[in-house]
Amino acid sequence: MQSARIAWIGLLLVLTTAWHATPSAARDIFVRRNGNDNNNGLTSGQAFRTIQRALDVMRDGDTIYIGAGTYAENLFMSRSGVRTARIIGDVLGKKTGDRGPVIIAPPNPNAWGLLVYYAQDFTIEDIEFHGPANSIRGDKRGYGVYLYAPYKDRKLTVRRVTAKNLRNGIQLYGNGDVKQQAGSFVVDQ
């Protein structure tokens, strides 16, 4: 009786461990100007309002689709376990229903618009980063995108991303080659 009980507990332990070790399916996460950060973000009708909220819940393999509009945010992503991620500006409105440019205008001119640490396979597409249009001395302030990826085997892809009125537009940190590919660049090692 005791050995059957131990075997049953062992089987439950193995099954529980296997269930927790199974990777979760990649999800689409939606952000729209008319969204709400109390939503679940998993459909365009339940979209988040801020990109930061989507980054906060992002898991490995997820894709964030951002609807048209201007987002005044300083964004930061450094999530344990998120190695593969995509952030896509939905300029055609096919995923979010909001057609038009996706603009990130960082409110803090001394911080990055998007700061990403430890991305291994990271893609950002179809997003504009805008700094302040006018400054007192006419100098450009603010930063667009900073991608930090010190991994040996990594791929950073930036497609159709623009930076306007910023001190630094797009900055990559890490070893590897930069390859220009038809309006985009890829850092691949």
N, C-alpha and C positions, 0 to 999 in steps of 0.2 A: 504494500500500500504506500509506504513512504517513498520507494523508488519510483513508482508511477507518478506520484505527486511531484517529485523532483524533476522527472522527465517532462511533465506538463509545464512546469514553471520554466524550464530550460527552453522548451519550444516557444512559449510566449515571449521570452526574452529575445530569441533569435528573430521571430516575426516582427516584434516591435522595433528592433534595431534595423532590420531590413527595410521596414516601412519608413523610418526616419532617414535612412541613408539614400532613399530613392529621390533623385532630383525632381524638383517641381517643374511643371510645364511652364515654358516661357509665356508671358502674358503681354497683351497690348494694354497700355495705360494711356488715358486721354486727358488732355488739358485744354480748356476753352475759357475764353474771357467771361462767359456767363456761367461757368462751373461753380462748384462749391467744394471747399476742402474737407467738408464733412461727408461728401459722397465717397463711393468706393473706387472711382476712377476707371472702372473696367469696361465702360461703354461710353460712347459720345454723349448719351443722355445723362450719364452719371459722372461726367468729367470733373476733374479737380479744377480749381480756379488758378492755382499757382503751380509753376513748374517745380519749385522746391518741394512741394508736397509729393509730387510724382517721383522725384529723385529719392525722397525719404522712404518710400515704400517699394522702390525698385528692387527686383531680385535678378539673379543671374539669368541672362538671356532675354530679359524683357525689352520691349520697344515702347518708347514714349512718343506719342503723336501729339503735336501742339497745334491748335487751331490758330487761325489768323488773328492778328492783333499785336499790341505793344504790351510787353510784360516788364514792369519796372522791378527787377529783381537782381540781387547778387546771389548767384547759385553756387552751391558747393556739393560735390559728390565724393564721398570716400566711404564706401560700404564694404564691409567684410563679406566676402563670398560673391560679390558682383564683379566678375571679370569680363563678361561679354555683355555689352549694352549698346542700344541705339537710341538716339534722340533725333527725331525727324520733324521738321517744320512741314505741316500739311498744307502747303501753299495752294494746292488744287482743291482742297476740301473733300477729298475722296474718303477720308477716314473720320474726320470730325464734323464735316458739313460746313465748315467755315473757310471760305476761299479768300486768299489774299496773303500778303507778306506776314511773316512771323518775325517780330522784332523784340530783341532783349535789350533794354535800355537800363543799364545798371544805375541805381540811384546814388550809390556811393562811388564817386569818381576815383577813389584810391583803392578800389577792390576790383576783382575780376568779375566779368559778366557771368562766366562759367568756369569754375575751377574743379578739375577732375583729378583725383589721386588714384593711383594703382589700377588703371584700366589696362586690361590685357588685349582685348579685342573690342575696340570702341569706335563707333561711327556717329558722326554728327552731320546732318544734311539740311540744306534749305533754310538756314536761319541767318538773320542779319543782327549784328551787334552795333548799337549806336551809342556814341558818347554824347556829352552835352553839345548842343549846336553852337552855343556861344559861351565863351569864357571871358573873364575880365581882361586877361593879357593876350587873348587870341591863341594861347598854346593849347595843344590837344591834351586831354586828360582822360584817365580811365583806361580800362583794359577789356579786351574781348574774351578770348578763350585761352586757358592754360591747361594743357594736358600733360600730366606727369605719369610716365609709365616706365619704371626702371626694369621691367621684366626682360629676360633675354628673348623669349619667343613672344612677340606681341605685334599687334597690327592696329594702327590708329588711322582712321579714314575720315577725311574732311571733304565734303562735297558741297559745292555751291553755298559756301559760307562767306559772308562779307562783313567787313568791319569799317565803320565810318566814324570820323572825329574821335579817334582813340589813340592813345600813346602807343600801345602795343595791340595789334589786332589778334593774331593767333600765334601762340608760343607752344612749342613742344619740347619736352625734356625727356631725355633717355638716349640710349644708343640705337643706331640703326640707320637705314638708308631712307631718304625721302624720294618718292617717285611721283612725278607729275602724271596724272591720268585724266585727260579731257575735262578740264575745269575743276579738278579736284587734286588733292595730293594724298598719298598713302605713305605712312611710315611703317616699314615692314622689316622684320629681322628674322 
